Amino acid sequence: MRFALVALAGAIALCAAPACAWNDQGHMMVAAIAWETLTPATKSRAIALLKLNPDYETFIAGVPSELQDQVAFVRAATWPDMIKRDSRFTNDGDDNSVPNSSLNIGYHDNLQHRYWHFIDLPFSTDGSPLIEPKPPNAETRIELFTQTIASETANDDVKSYDLSWLLHLVGDIHQPLHATSRFSHDLPGGDHGGNLVALCAKPCRDELHAFWDDVLGTSTSAIAAIRAAGRLPKAPAGSDADPDVQTWAQESFAIAKQSAYVAPIGEGHGPFTLTDSYKQTAKQIAETRVAIAGARLAKLLNSSLR
């Protein structure tokens, strides 16, 4: 993959707070991969919509004019995490049963909708009862937002909002621990994608979910993410052929069971100490999932964003 870049003085930082769901770098890498295979018409339409995002000027601050479109697209992929730290938006919690959880009204919506970032497909290894996920969730939101940006009747404010979320959620659903929750006697409500599985003893707060979010690195520089994306192997041939979002979630679910919840990760809360072998395997999986997510995002936008 080739990226036309000029040097930027210093890093382009998005935020200093811990990221969620991949992290800023992971999400920007997904968007950077997608950008390379968007058609000129799709790029033009995407940028026209992203200019309606209330944080567009933040996306391009300090960026040379010849890079502004690419960087705006890449940085917009982090916007649904940015609003978690923004006083303009209300934290309505992680429970999708709250009022207004299924809104799709564009930037008039000031809720954070944290429950849109994942779908907790359940499993258990000790026979514990399972709780099936309910909408809205990452899967149902990707489907809705894809329909909306392809609609001939939805207004551009709503399409811009939905595009900003799509750039993010397609990445989320390819993160294995954003598509699962392990239920057990110790965790009858599930472990929330590994968020309740400790990797060290208190007061340390490292946990399994954050490890997978950060496995590709923790830079917040858009340019660094674009370059990192350019070094990744391409997605396996044909991996973008299936547009079914449920299939994407099921892939992540299977990977989580087969590769995330394996030794040295045991039953219960932990803490567990990750081995070098576990870390290396996780990084390889993450690289492949990000490459696939980018390829699928590009195909989705080329087909729907008109």
Secondary structure as GFF3:
##gff-version 3
##sequence-region A 1 306
A	DSSP	alpha_helix	24	36	.	.	.	ID=ss1
A	DSSP	alpha_helix	40	50	.	.	.	ID=ss2
A	DSSP	alpha_helix	56	60	.	.	.	ID=ss3
A	DSSP	three_ten_helix	65	67	.	.	.	ID=ss4
A	DSSP	alpha_helix	68	76	.	.	.	ID=ss5
A	DSSP	alpha_helix	79	82	.	.	.	ID=ss6
A	DSSP	three_ten_helix	83	85	.	.	.	ID=ss7
A	DSSP	three_ten_helix	106	108	.	.	.	ID=ss8
A	DSSP	three_ten_helix	114	117	.	.	.	ID=ss9
A	DSSP	beta_strand	122	124	.	.	.	ID=ss10
A	DSSP	alpha_helix	138	150	.	.	.	ID=ss11
A	DSSP	alpha_helix	156	172	.	.	.	ID=ss12
A	DSSP	three_ten_helix	176	178	.	.	.	ID=ss13
A	DSSP	beta_strand	181	183	.	.	.	ID=ss14
A	DSSP	alpha_helix	208	214	.	.	.	ID=ss15
A	DSSP	alpha_helix	222	231	.	.	.	ID=ss16
A	DSSP	alpha_helix	245	255	.	.	.	ID=ss17
A	DSSP	pi_helix	256	260	.	.	.	ID=ss18
A	DSSP	alpha_helix	276	304	.	.	.	ID=ss19
###
